[in-house]
Amino acid sequence: MVPVERDRVPVAAVKAASGLLMKYTEFPGVGHSLTGLIYPMPELHRWLFEQRLAPASASEKVE
């Protein structure tokens, strides 16, 4: 089992770098068998399909 701290550190770094759209949820005591818990959650699917790439600015476009 991987210690949860290995997830918390990079999550904090992403959020500190303006990763405000990132969602992170812990399910204490569930371990790795959480797929049956999260896949039926409608809010997961709603959030996932709301995600869009921001249009590239003129300086980011590669020709």
CHARMM internal coordinates of N, CA and C (Angstrom, degrees):
IC EDIT
DIST 1 N 1 CA 1.4488
DIST 1 CA 1 C 1.5248
ANGL 1 N 1 CA 1 C 108.34
DIST 1 C 2 N 1.2986
ANGL 1 CA 1 C 2 N 116.67
DIHE 1 N 1 CA 1 C 2 N 135.13
DIST 2 N 2 CA 1.4621
ANGL 1 C 2 N 2 CA 122.67
DIHE 1 CA 1 C 2 N 2 CA 179.29
DIST 2 CA 2 C 1.5271
ANGL 2 N 2 CA 2 C 108.47
DIHE 1 C 2 N 2 CA 2 C -86.76
DIST 2 C 3 N 1.3288
ANGL 2 CA 2 C 3 N 118.49
DIHE 2 N 2 CA 2 C 3 N 132.27
DIST 3 N 3 CA 1.4606
ANGL 2 C 3 N 3 CA 120.22
DIHE 2 CA 2 C 3 N 3 CA 177.96
DIST 3 CA 3 C 1.5275
ANGL 3 N 3 CA 3 C 111.44
DIHE 2 C 3 N 3 CA 3 C -61.68
DIST 3 C 4 N 1.3154
ANGL 3 CA 3 C 4 N 116.88
DIHE 3 N 3 CA 3 C 4 N 138.87
DIST 4 N 4 CA 1.4671
ANGL 3 C 4 N 4 CA 121.76
DIHE 3 CA 3 C 4 N 4 CA -176.69
DIST 4 CA 4 C 1.5310
ANGL 4 N 4 CA 4 C 111.26
DIHE 3 C 4 N 4 CA 4 C -61.32
DIST 4 C 5 N 1.3025
ANGL 4 CA 4 C 5 N 117.37
DIHE 4 N 4 CA 4 C 5 N -24.45
DIST 5 N 5 CA 1.4661
ANGL 4 C 5 N 5 CA 120.48
DIHE 4 CA 4 C 5 N 5 CA 178.75
DIST 5 CA 5 C 1.5265
ANGL 5 N 5 CA 5 C 111.31
DIHE 4 C 5 N 5 CA 5 C -59.89
DIST 5 C 6 N 1.3213
ANGL 5 CA 5 C 6 N 117.65
DIHE 5 N 5 CA 5 C 6 N -27.96
DIST 6 N 6 CA 1.4728
ANGL 5 C 6 N 6 CA 120.62
DIHE 5 CA 5 C 6 N 6 CA 177.46
DIST 6 CA 6 C 1.5201
ANGL 6 N 6 CA 6 C 111.86
DIHE 5 C 6 N 6 CA 6 C -66.47
DIST 6 C 7 N 1.3038
ANGL 6 CA 6 C 7 N 117.94
DIHE 6 N 6 CA 6 C 7 N -20.33
DIST 7 N 7 CA 1.4635
ANGL 6 C 7 N 7 CA 121.78
DIHE 6 CA 6 C 7 N 7 CA 174.01
DIST 7 CA 7 C 1.5233
ANGL 7 N 7 CA 7 C 110.87
DIHE 6 C 7 N 7 CA 7 C -92.25
DIST 7 C 8 N 1.3006
ANGL 7 CA 7 C 8 N 117.08
DIHE 7 N 7 CA 7 C 8 N -38.35
DIST 8 N 8 CA 1.4652
ANGL 7 C 8 N 8 CA 121.11
DIHE 7 CA 7 C 8 N 8 CA -175.77
DIST 8 CA 8 C 1.5259
ANGL 8 N 8 CA 8 C 112.27
DIHE 7 C 8 N 8 CA 8 C -63.79
DIST 8 C 9 N 1.3147
ANGL 8 CA 8 C 9 N 118.30
DIHE 8 N 8 CA 8 C 9 N -38.56
DIST 9 N 9 CA 1.4672
ANGL 8 C 9 N 9 CA 121.24
DIHE 8 CA 8 C 9 N 9 CA -177.83
DIST 9 CA 9 C 1.5251
ANGL 9 N 9 CA 9 C 111.53
DIHE 8 C 9 N 9 CA 9 C -64.79
DIST 9 C 10 N 1.3487
ANGL 9 CA 9 C 10 N 119.90
DIHE 9 N 9 CA 9 C 10 N -52.76
DIST 10 N 10 CA 1.4702
ANGL 9 C 10 N 10 CA 118.21
DIHE 9 CA 9 C 10 N 10 CA 178.94
DIST 10 CA 10 C 1.5291
ANGL 10 N 10 CA 10 C 112.90
DIHE 9 C 10 N 10 CA 10 C -67.02
DIST 10 C 11 N 1.3201
ANGL 10 CA 10 C 11 N 117.92
DIHE 10 N 10 CA 10 C 11 N -31.40
DIST 11 N 11 CA 1.4720
ANGL 10 C 11 N 11 CA 120.05
DIHE 10 CA 10 C 11 N 11 CA 177.14
DIST 11 CA 11 C 1.5190
ANGL 11 N 11 CA 11 C 109.47
DIHE 10 C 11 N 11 CA 11 C -62.70
DIST 11 C 12 N 1.3231
ANGL 11 CA 11 C 12 N 117.24
DIHE 11 N 11 CA 11 C 12 N -44.82
DIST 12 N 12 CA 1.4665
ANGL 11 C 12 N 12 CA 120.88
DIHE 11 CA 11 C 12 N 12 CA 178.18
DIST 12 CA 12 C 1.5263
ANGL 12 N 12 CA 12 C 111.02
DIHE 11 C 12 N 12 CA 12 C -61.95
DIST 12 C 13 N 1.3260
ANGL 12 CA 12 C 13 N 117.37
DIHE 12 N 12 CA 12 C 13 N -38.42
DIST 13 N 13 CA 1.4656
ANGL 12 C 13 N 13 CA 121.03
DIHE 12 CA 12 C 13 N 13 CA 179.29
DIST 13 CA 13 C 1.5242
ANGL 13 N 13 CA 13 C 111.31
DIHE 12 C 13 N 13 CA 13 C -66.08
DIST 13 C 14 N 1.3208
ANGL 13 CA 13 C 14 N 117.58
DIHE 13 N 13 CA 13 C 14 N -42.24
DIST 14 N 14 CA 1.4749
ANGL 13 C 14 N 14 CA 121.00
DIHE 13 CA 13 C 14 N 14 CA 179.01
DIST 14 CA 14 C 1.5259
ANGL 14 N 14 CA 14 C 109.68
DIHE 13 C 14 N 14 CA 14 C -64.55
DIST 14 C 15 N 1.3146
ANGL 14 CA 14 C 15 N 117.15
DIHE 14 N 14 CA 14 C 15 N -44.52
DIST 15 N 15 CA 1.4714
ANGL 14 C 15 N 15 CA 120.37
DIHE 14 CA 14 C 15 N 15 CA 179.53
DIST 15 CA 15 C 1.5199
ANGL 15 N 15 CA 15 C 110.97
DIHE 14 C 15 N 15 CA 15 C -64.38
DIST 15 C 16 N 1.3377
ANGL 15 CA 15 C 16 N 117.76
DIHE 15 N 15 CA 15 C 16 N -37.60
DIST 16 N 16 CA 1.4673
ANGL 15 C 16 N 16 CA 121.40
DIHE 15 CA 15 C 16 N 16 CA 177.98
DIST 16 CA 16 C 1.5261
ANGL 16 N 16 CA 16 C 111.57
DIHE 15 C 16 N 16 CA 16 C -66.15
DIST 16 C 17 N 1.3314
ANGL 16 CA 16 C 17 N 116.96
DIHE 16 N 16 CA 16 C 17 N -25.30
DIST 17 N 17 CA 1.4655
ANGL 16 C 17 N 17 CA 122.05
DIHE 16 CA 16 C 17 N 17 CA 179.31
DIST 17 CA 17 C 1.5225
ANGL 17 N 17 CA 17 C 111.15
DIHE 16 C 17 N 17 CA 17 C -95.10
DIST 17 C 18 N 1.3269
ANGL 17 CA 17 C 18 N 116.35
DIHE 17 N 17 CA 17 C 18 N 30.73
DIST 18 N 18 CA 1.4686
ANGL 17 C 18 N 18 CA 123.47
DIHE 17 CA 17 C 18 N 18 CA 177.74
DIST 18 CA 18 C 1.5169
ANGL 18 N 18 CA 18 C 113.51
DIHE 17 C 18 N 18 CA 18 C 68.74
DIST 18 C 19 N 1.3102
ANGL 18 CA 18 C 19 N 117.96
DIHE 18 N 18 CA 18 C 19 N 28.82
DIST 19 N 19 CA 1.4583
ANGL 18 C 19 N 19 CA 121.07
DIHE 18 CA 18 C 19 N 19 CA 175.26
DIST 19 CA 19 C 1.5220
ANGL 19 N 19 CA 19 C 110.21
DIHE 18 C 19 N 19 CA 19 C -84.66
DIST 19 C 20 N 1.3202
ANGL 19 CA 19 C 20 N 115.64
DIHE 19 N 19 CA 19 C 20 N 58.98
DIST 20 N 20 CA 1.4579
ANGL 19 C 20 N 20 CA 121.26
DIHE 19 CA 19 C 20 N 20 CA -172.45
DIST 20 CA 20 C 1.5269
ANGL 20 N 20 CA 20 C 113.63
DIHE 19 C 20 N 20 CA 20 C -69.64
DIST 20 C 21 N 1.3235
ANGL 20 CA 20 C 21 N 117.53
DIHE 20 N 20 CA 20 C 21 N -20.59
DIST 21 N 21 CA 1.4626
ANGL 20 C 21 N 21 CA 119.79
DIHE 20 CA 20 C 21 N 21 CA -179.05
DIST 21 CA 21 C 1.5147
ANGL 21 N 21 CA 21 C 112.54
DIHE 20 C 21 N 21 CA 21 C -83.10
DIST 21 C 22 N 1.3186
ANGL 21 CA 21 C 22 N 115.93
DIHE 21 N 21 CA 21 C 22 N -9.72
DIST 22 N 22 CA 1.4580
ANGL 21 C 22 N 22 CA 119.69
DIHE 21 CA 21 C 22 N 22 CA -178.22
DIST 22 CA 22 C 1.5235
ANGL 22 N 22 CA 22 C 110.55
DIHE 21 C 22 N 22 CA 22 C -67.92
DIST 22 C 23 N 1.3078
ANGL 22 CA 22 C 23 N 115.75
DIHE 22 N 22 CA 22 C 23 N 136.82
DIST 23 N 23 CA 1.4695
ANGL 22 C 23 N 23 CA 121.45
DIHE 22 CA 22 C 23 N 23 CA 175.76
DIST 23 CA 23 C 1.5250
ANGL 23 N 23 CA 23 C 107.82
DIHE 22 C 23 N 23 CA 23 C -114.81
DIST 23 C 24 N 1.3171
ANGL 23 CA 23 C 24 N 115.99
DIHE 23 N 23 CA 23 C 24 N 133.81
DIST 24 N 24 CA 1.4577
ANGL 23 C 24 N 24 CA 121.02
DIHE 23 CA 23 C 24 N 24 CA 178.76
DIST 24 CA 24 C 1.5158
ANGL 24 N 24 CA 24 C 107.65
DIHE 23 C 24 N 24 CA 24 C -137.79
DIST 24 C 25 N 1.3092
ANGL 24 CA 24 C 25 N 116.61
DIHE 24 N 24 CA 24 C 25 N 125.59
DIST 25 N 25 CA 1.4566
ANGL 24 C 25 N 25 CA 121.74
DIHE 24 CA 24 C 25 N 25 CA -179.64
DIST 25 CA 25 C 1.5172
ANGL 25 N 25 CA 25 C 108.79
DIHE 24 C 25 N 25 CA 25 C -132.56
DIST 25 C 26 N 1.3021
ANGL 25 CA 25 C 26 N 115.47
DIHE 25 N 25 CA 25 C 26 N 135.26
DIST 26 N 26 CA 1.4608
ANGL 25 C 26 N 26 CA 120.56
DIHE 25 CA 25 C 26 N 26 CA 174.84
DIST 26 CA 26 C 1.5193
ANGL 26 N 26 CA 26 C 108.85
DIHE 25 C 26 N 26 CA 26 C -105.24
DIST 26 C 27 N 1.3178
ANGL 26 CA 26 C 27 N 115.37
DIHE 26 N 26 CA 26 C 27 N 142.14
DIST 27 N 27 CA 1.4559
ANGL 26 C 27 N 27 CA 122.10
DIHE 26 CA 26 C 27 N 27 CA 176.19
DIST 27 CA 27 C 1.5317
ANGL 27 N 27 CA 27 C 107.23
DIHE 26 C 27 N 27 CA 27 C -118.27
DIST 27 C 28 N 1.3349
ANGL 27 CA 27 C 28 N 116.85
DIHE 27 N 27 CA 27 C 28 N 89.93
DIST 28 N 28 CA 1.4633
ANGL 27 C 28 N 28 CA 119.84
DIHE 27 CA 27 C 28 N 28 CA -176.21
DIST 28 CA 28 C 1.5304
ANGL 28 N 28 CA 28 C 112.87
DIHE 27 C 28 N 28 CA 28 C -56.70
DIST 28 C 29 N 1.3181
ANGL 28 CA 28 C 29 N 115.22
DIHE 28 N 28 CA 28 C 29 N 134.26
DIST 29 N 29 CA 1.4529
ANGL 28 C 29 N 29 CA 121.26
DIHE 28 CA 28 C 29 N 29 CA 175.70
DIST 29 CA 29 C 1.5175
ANGL 29 N 29 CA 29 C 115.80
DIHE 28 C 29 N 29 CA 29 C 80.02
DIST 29 C 30 N 1.3317
ANGL 29 CA 29 C 30 N 117.56
DIHE 29 N 29 CA 29 C 30 N 0.21
DIST 30 N 30 CA 1.4685
ANGL 29 C 30 N 30 CA 120.18
DIHE 29 CA 29 C 30 N 30 CA -176.45
DIST 30 CA 30 C 1.5264
ANGL 30 N 30 CA 30 C 111.56
DIHE 29 C 30 N 30 CA 30 C -89.17
DIST 30 C 31 N 1.3160
ANGL 30 CA 30 C 31 N 118.04
DIHE 30 N 30 CA 30 C 31 N -32.61
DIST 31 N 31 CA 1.4553
ANGL 30 C 31 N 31 CA 120.53
DIHE 30 CA 30 C 31 N 31 CA -178.15
DIST 31 CA 31 C 1.5212
ANGL 31 N 31 CA 31 C 111.45
DIHE 30 C 31 N 31 CA 31 C 72.61
DIST 31 C 32 N 1.3219
ANGL 31 CA 31 C 32 N 116.14
DIHE 31 N 31 CA 31 C 32 N -146.58
DIST 32 N 32 CA 1.4683
ANGL 31 C 32 N 32 CA 120.88
DIHE 31 CA 31 C 32 N 32 CA -176.38
DIST 32 CA 32 C 1.5232
ANGL 32 N 32 CA 32 C 113.49
DIHE 31 C 32 N 32 CA 32 C -87.68
DIST 32 C 33 N 1.2939
ANGL 32 CA 32 C 33 N 118.29
DIHE 32 N 32 CA 32 C 33 N -4.14
DIST 33 N 33 CA 1.4677
ANGL 32 C 33 N 33 CA 119.84
DIHE 32 CA 32 C 33 N 33 CA -177.91
DIST 33 CA 33 C 1.5228
ANGL 33 N 33 CA 33 C 111.06
DIHE 32 C 33 N 33 CA 33 C -95.36
DIST 33 C 34 N 1.3339
ANGL 33 CA 33 C 34 N 116.17
DIHE 33 N 33 CA 33 C 34 N 53.41
DIST 34 N 34 CA 1.4503
ANGL 33 C 34 N 34 CA 119.56
DIHE 33 CA 33 C 34 N 34 CA -177.55
DIST 34 CA 34 C 1.5260
ANGL 34 N 34 CA 34 C 113.65
DIHE 33 C 34 N 34 CA 34 C -103.74
DIST 34 C 35 N 1.3151
ANGL 34 CA 34 C 35 N 118.47
DIHE 34 N 34 CA 34 C 35 N -1.63
DIST 35 N 35 CA 1.4628
ANGL 34 C 35 N 35 CA 119.59
DIHE 34 CA 34 C 35 N 35 CA -178.81
DIST 35 CA 35 C 1.5250
ANGL 35 N 35 CA 35 C 112.02
DIHE 34 C 35 N 35 CA 35 C -58.82
DIST 35 C 36 N 1.3017
ANGL 35 CA 35 C 36 N 117.54
DIHE 35 N 35 CA 35 C 36 N -38.67
DIST 36 N 36 CA 1.4581
ANGL 35 C 36 N 36 CA 120.01
DIHE 35 CA 35 C 36 N 36 CA 177.94
DIST 36 CA 36 C 1.5134
ANGL 36 N 36 CA 36 C 112.71
DIHE 35 C 36 N 36 CA 36 C -67.08
DIST 36 C 37 N 1.3231
ANGL 36 CA 36 C 37 N 116.58
DIHE 36 N 36 CA 36 C 37 N -19.93
DIST 37 N 37 CA 1.4660
ANGL 36 C 37 N 37 CA 121.80
DIHE 36 CA 36 C 37 N 37 CA 177.39
DIST 37 CA 37 C 1.5160
ANGL 37 N 37 CA 37 C 111.95
DIHE 36 C 37 N 37 CA 37 C -84.03
DIST 37 C 38 N 1.3287
ANGL 37 CA 37 C 38 N 117.08
DIHE 37 N 37 CA 37 C 38 N -43.25
DIST 38 N 38 CA 1.4567
ANGL 37 C 38 N 38 CA 118.92
DIHE 37 CA 37 C 38 N 38 CA -171.61
DIST 38 CA 38 C 1.5295
ANGL 38 N 38 CA 38 C 114.87
DIHE 37 C 38 N 38 CA 38 C -90.81
DIST 38 C 39 N 1.3083
ANGL 38 CA 38 C 39 N 118.53
DIHE 38 N 38 CA 38 C 39 N -34.00
DIST 39 N 39 CA 1.4615
ANGL 38 C 39 N 39 CA 119.18
DIHE 38 CA 38 C 39 N 39 CA -177.41
DIST 39 CA 39 C 1.5271
ANGL 39 N 39 CA 39 C 113.50
DIHE 38 C 39 N 39 CA 39 C -61.20
DIST 39 C 40 N 1.3179
ANGL 39 CA 39 C 40 N 120.41
DIHE 39 N 39 CA 39 C 40 N -34.98
DIST 40 N 40 CA 1.4634
ANGL 39 C 40 N 40 CA 119.11
DIHE 39 CA 39 C 40 N 40 CA 177.58
DIST 40 CA 40 C 1.5350
ANGL 40 N 40 CA 40 C 114.27
DIHE 39 C 40 N 40 CA 40 C -77.06
DIST 40 C 41 N 1.3374
ANGL 40 CA 40 C 41 N 118.79
DIHE 40 N 40 CA 40 C 41 N -4.85
DIST 41 N 41 CA 1.4639
ANGL 40 C 41 N 41 CA 121.43
DIHE 40 CA 40 C 41 N 41 CA -175.90
DIST 41 CA 41 C 1.5299
ANGL 41 N 41 CA 41 C 110.87
DIHE 40 C 41 N 41 CA 41 C -75.31
DIST 41 C 42 N 1.3341
ANGL 41 CA 41 C 42 N 118.26
DIHE 41 N 41 CA 41 C 42 N 113.43
DIST 42 N 42 CA 1.4762
ANGL 41 C 42 N 42 CA 120.29
DIHE 41 CA 41 C 42 N 42 CA -178.74
DIST 42 CA 42 C 1.5283
ANGL 42 N 42 CA 42 C 112.78
DIHE 41 C 42 N 42 CA 42 C -60.09
DIST 42 C 43 N 1.3306
ANGL 42 CA 42 C 43 N 117.99
DIHE 42 N 42 CA 42 C 43 N -32.59
DIST 43 N 43 CA 1.4646
ANGL 42 C 43 N 43 CA 119.17
DIHE 42 CA 42 C 43 N 43 CA -178.83
DIST 43 CA 43 C 1.5241
ANGL 43 N 43 CA 43 C 111.98
DIHE 42 C 43 N 43 CA 43 C -66.25
DIST 43 C 44 N 1.3324
ANGL 43 CA 43 C 44 N 117.85
DIHE 43 N 43 CA 43 C 44 N -28.33
DIST 44 N 44 CA 1.4636
ANGL 43 C 44 N 44 CA 120.86
DIHE 43 CA 43 C 44 N 44 CA 175.69
DIST 44 CA 44 C 1.5276
ANGL 44 N 44 CA 44 C 110.08
DIHE 43 C 44 N 44 CA 44 C -64.41
DIST 44 C 45 N 1.3069
ANGL 44 CA 44 C 45 N 116.50
DIHE 44 N 44 CA 44 C 45 N -48.22
DIST 45 N 45 CA 1.4702
ANGL 44 C 45 N 45 CA 120.92
DIHE 44 CA 44 C 45 N 45 CA -178.31
DIST 45 CA 45 C 1.5271
ANGL 45 N 45 CA 45 C 110.91
DIHE 44 C 45 N 45 CA 45 C -67.09
DIST 45 C 46 N 1.3192
ANGL 45 CA 45 C 46 N 117.08
DIHE 45 N 45 CA 45 C 46 N -39.44
DIST 46 N 46 CA 1.4631
ANGL 45 C 46 N 46 CA 120.75
DIHE 45 CA 45 C 46 N 46 CA 177.57
DIST 46 CA 46 C 1.5235
ANGL 46 N 46 CA 46 C 109.86
DIHE 45 C 46 N 46 CA 46 C -60.51
DIST 46 C 47 N 1.3511
ANGL 46 CA 46 C 47 N 116.32
DIHE 46 N 46 CA 46 C 47 N -50.37
DIST 47 N 47 CA 1.4620
ANGL 46 C 47 N 47 CA 120.64
DIHE 46 CA 46 C 47 N 47 CA -179.25
DIST 47 CA 47 C 1.5279
ANGL 47 N 47 CA 47 C 110.62
DIHE 46 C 47 N 47 CA 47 C -60.99
DIST 47 C 48 N 1.3231
ANGL 47 CA 47 C 48 N 116.89
DIHE 47 N 47 CA 47 C 48 N -46.17
DIST 48 N 48 CA 1.4577
ANGL 47 C 48 N 48 CA 121.24
DIHE 47 CA 47 C 48 N 48 CA -177.34
DIST 48 CA 48 C 1.5265
ANGL 48 N 48 CA 48 C 111.77
DIHE 47 C 48 N 48 CA 48 C -58.23
DIST 48 C 49 N 1.3342
ANGL 48 CA 48 C 49 N 116.97
DIHE 48 N 48 CA 48 C 49 N -46.86
DIST 49 N 49 CA 1.4576
ANGL 48 C 49 N 49 CA 119.85
DIHE 48 CA 48 C 49 N 49 CA -175.68
DIST 49 CA 49 C 1.5257
ANGL 49 N 49 CA 49 C 113.73
DIHE 48 C 49 N 49 CA 49 C -82.75
DIST 49 C 50 N 1.3298
ANGL 49 CA 49 C 50 N 118.19
DIHE 49 N 49 CA 49 C 50 N -5.05
DIST 50 N 50 CA 1.4607
ANGL 49 C 50 N 50 CA 121.58
DIHE 49 CA 49 C 50 N 50 CA 173.01
DIST 50 CA 50 C 1.5231
ANGL 50 N 50 CA 50 C 111.65
DIHE 49 C 50 N 50 CA 50 C -82.24
DIST 50 C 51 N 1.3104
ANGL 50 CA 50 C 51 N 118.10
DIHE 50 N 50 CA 50 C 51 N -16.00
DIST 51 N 51 CA 1.4571
ANGL 50 C 51 N 51 CA 121.79
DIHE 50 CA 50 C 51 N 51 CA -174.47
DIST 51 CA 51 C 1.5322
ANGL 51 N 51 CA 51 C 111.04
DIHE 50 C 51 N 51 CA 51 C -70.85
DIST 51 C 52 N 1.3238
ANGL 51 CA 51 C 52 N 115.27
DIHE 51 N 51 CA 51 C 52 N 135.75
DIST 52 N 52 CA 1.4632
ANGL 51 C 52 N 52 CA 122.41
DIHE 51 CA 51 C 52 N 52 CA 179.09
DIST 52 CA 52 C 1.5197
ANGL 52 N 52 CA 52 C 108.50
DIHE 51 C 52 N 52 CA 52 C -139.13
DIST 52 C 53 N 1.3140
ANGL 52 CA 52 C 53 N 116.32
DIHE 52 N 52 CA 52 C 53 N 147.50
DIST 53 N 53 CA 1.4591
ANGL 52 C 53 N 53 CA 120.63
DIHE 52 CA 52 C 53 N 53 CA 172.85
DIST 53 CA 53 C 1.5294
ANGL 53 N 53 CA 53 C 108.75
DIHE 52 C 53 N 53 CA 53 C -75.73
DIST 53 C 54 N 1.3097
ANGL 53 CA 53 C 54 N 116.11
DIHE 53 N 53 CA 53 C 54 N 139.35
DIST 54 N 54 CA 1.4638
ANGL 53 C 54 N 54 CA 120.06
DIHE 53 CA 53 C 54 N 54 CA 175.11
DIST 54 CA 54 C 1.5156
ANGL 54 N 54 CA 54 C 107.97
DIHE 53 C 54 N 54 CA 54 C -72.74
DIST 54 C 55 N 1.3283
ANGL 54 CA 54 C 55 N 117.11
DIHE 54 N 54 CA 54 C 55 N 144.55
DIST 55 N 55 CA 1.4691
ANGL 54 C 55 N 55 CA 118.68
DIHE 54 CA 54 C 55 N 55 CA 177.73
DIST 55 CA 55 C 1.5226
ANGL 55 N 55 CA 55 C 109.64
DIHE 54 C 55 N 55 CA 55 C -61.09
DIST 55 C 56 N 1.3144
ANGL 55 CA 55 C 56 N 116.63
DIHE 55 N 55 CA 55 C 56 N 142.38
DIST 56 N 56 CA 1.4642
ANGL 55 C 56 N 56 CA 121.61
DIHE 55 CA 55 C 56 N 56 CA 178.47
DIST 56 CA 56 C 1.5227
ANGL 56 N 56 CA 56 C 109.31
DIHE 55 C 56 N 56 CA 56 C -70.72
DIST 56 C 57 N 1.3099
ANGL 56 CA 56 C 57 N 116.67
DIHE 56 N 56 CA 56 C 57 N 138.36
DIST 57 N 57 CA 1.4567
ANGL 56 C 57 N 57 CA 120.38
DIHE 56 CA 56 C 57 N 57 CA 176.11
DIST 57 CA 57 C 1.5270
ANGL 57 N 57 CA 57 C 108.10
DIHE 56 C 57 N 57 CA 57 C -75.78
DIST 57 C 58 N 1.3221
ANGL 57 CA 57 C 58 N 116.12
DIHE 57 N 57 CA 57 C 58 N 166.57
DIST 58 N 58 CA 1.4638
ANGL 57 C 58 N 58 CA 120.85
DIHE 57 CA 57 C 58 N 58 CA -178.54
DIST 58 CA 58 C 1.5226
ANGL 58 N 58 CA 58 C 110.96
DIHE 57 C 58 N 58 CA 58 C -59.39
DIST 58 C 59 N 1.3289
ANGL 58 CA 58 C 59 N 118.14
DIHE 58 N 58 CA 58 C 59 N -34.34
DIST 59 N 59 CA 1.4545
ANGL 58 C 59 N 59 CA 120.39
DIHE 58 CA 58 C 59 N 59 CA -178.69
DIST 59 CA 59 C 1.5220
ANGL 59 N 59 CA 59 C 112.68
DIHE 58 C 59 N 59 CA 59 C -75.42
DIST 59 C 60 N 1.3339
ANGL 59 CA 59 C 60 N 117.89
DIHE 59 N 59 CA 59 C 60 N -17.57
DIST 60 N 60 CA 1.4658
ANGL 59 C 60 N 60 CA 121.57
DIHE 59 CA 59 C 60 N 60 CA -179.25
DIST 60 CA 60 C 1.5199
ANGL 60 N 60 CA 60 C 112.64
DIHE 59 C 60 N 60 CA 60 C -92.56
DIST 60 C 61 N 1.3105
ANGL 60 CA 60 C 61 N 118.00
DIHE 60 N 60 CA 60 C 61 N -16.05
DIST 61 N 61 CA 1.4700
ANGL 60 C 61 N 61 CA 121.13
DIHE 60 CA 60 C 61 N 61 CA -176.27
DIST 61 CA 61 C 1.5090
ANGL 61 N 61 CA 61 C 110.72
DIHE 60 C 61 N 61 CA 61 C -68.86
DIST 61 C 62 N 1.3335
ANGL 61 CA 61 C 62 N 114.21
DIHE 61 N 61 CA 61 C 62 N 134.87
DIST 62 N 62 CA 1.4628
ANGL 61 C 62 N 62 CA 120.52
DIHE 61 CA 61 C 62 N 62 CA 178.09
DIST 62 CA 62 C 1.5249
ANGL 62 N 62 CA 62 C 107.97
DIHE 61 C 62 N 62 CA 62 C -108.08
DIST 62 C 63 N 1.2966
ANGL 62 CA 62 C 63 N 115.60
DIHE 62 N 62 CA 62 C 63 N 128.97
DIST 63 N 63 CA 1.4728
ANGL 62 C 63 N 63 CA 118.16
DIHE 62 CA 62 C 63 N 63 CA 179.90
DIST 63 CA 63 C 1.4927
ANGL 63 N 63 CA 63 C 111.23
DIHE 62 C 63 N 63 CA 63 C -112.30
END
COOR INIT
IC SEED 1 N 1 CA 1 C
IC BUILD
